[in-house]
Amino acid sequence: MNSELKQATLLVIDKTPMTGTAIERRLADLTDARLPPRAFYAYGVQTLCPAGFVIHEIFGKGLRIRYNCFKLSNAGEKCGQPIAAFSIRYAVDHNLSLYHLLGPATAVGESRAPYNRARIMELLAEGCSRIVDFEARMGLDHTDINYHLNHLQRHGFVRFESLNPERMWKSYQWVEGRRPQEAKTVGMRRRLTETVAHWLYRNRIGNPAQIARNLNYGFKQDVSKVLVGLAQQKLAHTQFSSTDRSVVSLGERAGIALNYLNKVRSALTDERELRRMKAVLEEFRRDEDLFSHYVDRAVRRYSAVSPRMNARKGEERETELINFIKEYQDEHKKGPRPSEMAKGLGWNLATLRDCINSLLEKSRLIREQHGMSVRYGLREQCSASR
């Protein structure tokens, strides 16, 4: 449960089956904060059911009306609700949203991002201080570790310094005796696979950022995926990694995070800690005004930082991107590369790609290949320049 809204959702569910709409209404009675529409069915199916805290039941099968309902499980009653009550009170009392610590509940391999971030904090407390330490202990790729560390650093939980000017990209070396013509296409990127294989063959060693820059190619992650594929084909190897050239330490807010994580972990194994959390839950049940006070403030804290609840409309992003490309074309007489757009707008590449694809479908943009570099321009401006 990576956010106060999910914790509040669990706290208002009981043993009686409830629809997502009923859950939303019950929460609306406790807080005036804006609630995301149609979120509570997703919370039940994607988080609370897999965690074992609620049971998903479907009524009206075979009829014209179908009801998806949720009710509290035994595990939810025993552990889920006490931990949720403690979490909400902890967040409000410490003036933070736990979403800053745990982040979105996306999955990497067999583990979700909130668990991975919790493990990073715990391993830091145990003495881990380098990317390679976290890779070995967690079984995650360095790019995933970097992603989590950057998130934790933005919110003051860790300090993350890279001594590598290439931002911690793993280095690859070409295997002696192999030829680039042996490379099989990686992930439907035939041309990129051929180009990267020939570059690494000629230069012997390099990392994704360095190779992408030399090839004037905008997406370093694509180059990284090709290099991983070449390593799987035994054409390159990665023991020449620069990921040990890093220093990770606990940040100024680490104490708040570690205290919370330690108490939650203890509650799963220590009946005394769980009883303390149950006492918080019982206090909320006895005093509805107190419960409403904490739920309202907790949900407001999450609402203020939630990407979903503060997401900008797609039309707004498209207008901003079009204006950026227009200004770039006016100045440079050509369209920008994706990396230039992402840097200029301050967007991540996933958001940028979604926006580009939408504008391509609407025939507002034109995609042009310049060697290994892809540039995008406004269709009407590109037509006029010809």
Residue pairs with C-beta under 8 A, 6 or more apart in sequence:
1 7
1 10
1 47
1 48
1 51
1 80
1 83
1 84
1 87
2 98
2 99
2 102
2 103
2 104
2 105
2 113
2 114
3 97
3 98
3 99
3 102
3 302
3 306
4 87
4 88
4 91
4 97
4 98
4 99
4 298
4 299
4 301
4 302
5 35
5 36
5 39
5 43
5 299
5 302
5 303
5 306
6 43
6 47
6 48
7 84
7 85
7 87
7 88
7 298
8 27
8 30
8 31
8 84
8 88
8 295
8 298
8 299
9 23
9 27
9 40
9 43
9 44
9 48
10 48
10 53
10 54
10 76
10 80
10 81
10 84
11 81
11 84
11 85
11 88
11 281
11 284
11 291
11 295
12 23
12 26
12 27
12 30
13 23
13 48
13 54
13 70
13 71
13 72
13 76
14 71
14 72
15 71
15 72
15 77
16 71
17 57
17 59
17 69
17 70
17 71
18 26
18 69
18 70
18 71
19 41
19 67
19 68
19 69
19 70
20 38
20 39
20 40
20 41
20 44
20 68
20 70
21 40
23 40
23 44
23 70
24 35
24 37
24 39
24 40
27 35
27 40
27 295
27 299
28 35
30 291
30 292
30 295
30 296
31 292
31 295
31 296
31 299
31 300
32 296
33 296
33 299
33 300
33 303
34 303
34 309
35 299
36 306
36 308
36 309
39 308
41 68
44 54
44 56
44 68
44 70
45 56
45 68
46 105
47 105
48 54
48 70
48 76
48 80
49 55
49 56
49 70
51 75
51 80
52 73
52 75
52 76
52 80
53 72
53 73
53 75
53 76
53 79
53 80
53 81
54 70
54 71
54 72
54 73
54 76
54 80
55 70
55 71
55 72
55 73
56 68
56 69
56 70
57 68
57 69
57 70
57 71
58 66
58 67
58 68
58 69
59 66
59 67
59 69
60 66
60 67
72 80
72 81
73 80
78 274
79 267
79 268
79 274
81 281
82 267
82 274
82 277
82 278
82 280
82 281
83 264
83 267
83 277
85 277
85 280
85 281
85 284
86 263
86 264
86 267
86 276
86 277
86 280
86 281
87 98
87 260
87 264
88 294
88 295
88 298
89 280
89 294
90 98
90 260
90 263
91 97
91 98
91 298
91 301
92 294
92 297
92 298
92 301
94 256
96 253
96 256
96 301
97 298
97 301
97 302
97 304
97 305
98 260
99 302
99 305
99 306
100 155
100 157
100 305
101 117
101 118
101 121
101 152
101 155
101 157
101 257
101 260
102 113
102 114
102 117
102 118
103 113
103 114
103 117
103 148
103 151
104 113
104 307
105 112
105 113
105 114
106 112
106 113
107 113
108 116
108 140
108 144
109 139
109 140
113 148
116 138
116 140
116 144
116 148
117 148
117 151
117 152
118 261
119 137
119 138
120 134
120 138
120 145
120 148
120 149
120 152
120 158
121 152
121 157
121 158
121 250
121 254
121 257
121 258
121 261
122 258
122 261
123 133
123 134
123 137
123 138
124 158
124 248
124 249
124 250
124 254
125 250
125 254
125 258
128 134
128 137
128 248
129 247
129 248
129 249
130 243
130 244
130 246
130 247
130 248
131 142
131 145
131 146
131 168
131 243
131 244
131 246
131 248
132 142
132 241
132 243
132 244
134 140
134 145
134 248
135 141
135 142
135 145
135 243
138 145
142 168
142 170
142 241
142 243
143 221
143 224
146 167
146 168
149 158
149 160
149 248
150 160
152 158
152 160
152 251
153 159
153 160
153 251
155 253
156 251
156 252
156 253
157 250
157 251
157 253
157 254
157 257
158 248
158 249
158 250
158 251
158 254
159 247
159 248
159 249
159 250
159 251
160 246
160 247
160 248
161 246
161 247
161 248
162 168
162 245
162 246
163 245
163 246
163 247
164 242
164 243
164 245
164 246
166 207
166 209
166 210
166 242
167 209
168 242
168 243
168 245
168 246
169 207
169 208
169 209
169 210
169 220
169 224
169 242
170 207
170 208
170 224
170 227
170 238
170 241
170 242
170 243
171 205
171 206
171 207
171 238
171 240
171 241
171 242
172 200
172 205
172 206
172 207
172 227
172 230
172 231
172 236
172 237
172 238
172 240
173 200
173 204
173 205
173 236
173 237
173 238
173 239
173 240
174 200
174 201
174 204
174 205
174 235
174 236
175 234
175 235
175 236
175 237
178 201
178 234
178 235
179 201
180 194
180 197
180 198
180 200
180 201
180 235
182 233
182 235
183 193
183 194
183 197
183 230
183 233
183 235
184 193
184 229
184 233
185 193
186 192
186 193
186 225
186 226
186 228
186 229
186 230
187 225
187 226
187 229
189 222
189 225
189 226
191 372
192 217
192 222
192 223
192 226
192 372
193 226
193 229
193 230
195 215
195 372
196 211
196 215
196 223
196 226
196 227
196 230
197 230
197 235
199 206
199 211
199 214
199 215
200 206
200 211
200 227
200 230
200 236
205 240
206 214
207 242
208 220
208 221
208 223
208 224
208 227
209 220
211 217
211 223
211 227
212 218
212 219
212 220
212 223
215 223
215 371
215 372
215 373
216 337
216 370
216 371
216 372
216 373
217 223
217 372
217 373
217 374
218 337
218 338
218 339
218 340
218 373
218 374
219 338
219 339
219 349
220 339
221 349
227 236
230 236
231 237
231 238
250 258
263 273
263 277
266 273
267 273
267 274
267 277
268 274
283 290
284 290
284 291
284 294
285 291
302 309
303 309
303 310
304 310
314 354
314 355
314 358
317 347
317 351
317 355
318 355
318 358
318 359
318 364
320 345
321 341
321 345
321 352
321 355
321 356
321 359
322 359
322 364
322 378
324 336
324 341
324 344
324 345
325 335
325 336
325 341
325 365
325 376
325 377
325 378
326 378
326 381
328 335
328 336
328 340
328 341
328 344
329 335
329 377
329 378
329 381
333 385
334 375
334 377
335 366
335 368
335 375
335 376
335 377
335 378
335 382
336 344
336 375
336 376
337 373
337 374
337 375
338 349
338 352
338 353
338 356
338 374
338 376
341 347
341 352
341 376
342 348
342 349
342 352
345 352
347 355
356 365
356 376
359 365
360 367
363 379
364 378
364 379
365 376
365 377
365 378
365 379
366 376
366 377
366 378
366 379
366 382
367 374
367 375
367 376
368 374
368 375
368 376
368 377
368 382
